[in-house]
Amino acid sequence: MKKIDKKVADAYFRTRTTLIMSFLAIGAIVSFGVVLVAESLTEITVMGIPLHYYMGAQGAIVTFIILLFLNAIISDRIDKKYGIDESRNESIGKGNPIDH
């Protein structure tokens, strides 16, 4: 198996960690931040429902699902950028030689 340069591996994990931390922060803000400012959000409505109630009932879940899809898309792009894409892994798994 081809070894990955330490600098490339460090950059890859730094990028992935930043991505994960960003998504966790967005999830925390959507889940808990809305609770902190709930009273000021009562006048804003979404489909006739106060925004703070909507975010608690559906908005946080929808945001989480959107973050999951974004994570998958962005992760694939990061993997390709650093040469760790899935098609390459499948090729190696089938016994094909590794290009150096």
Stockholm file with secondary structure:
# STOCKHOLM 1.0

chainA/1-100         MKKIDKKVADAYFRTRTTLIMSFLAIGAIVSFGVVLVAESLTEITVMGIPLHYYMGAQGAIVTFIILLFLNAIISDRIDKKYGIDESRNESIGKGNPIDH
#=GR chainA/1-100 SS CCCCCHHHHHHHHHHHHHHHHHHHHHHHIIIIIHHHTTGGGTTCEETTEEHHHHIIIIIHHHHHHHHHHHHHHHHHHHHHHTTCCHHHHHHHHTTCCCCC
#=GC SS_cons         CCCCCHHHHHHHHHHHHHHHHHHHHHHHIIIIIHHHTTGGGTTCEETTEEHHHHIIIIIHHHHHHHHHHHHHHHHHHHHHHTTCCHHHHHHHHTTCCCCC
//
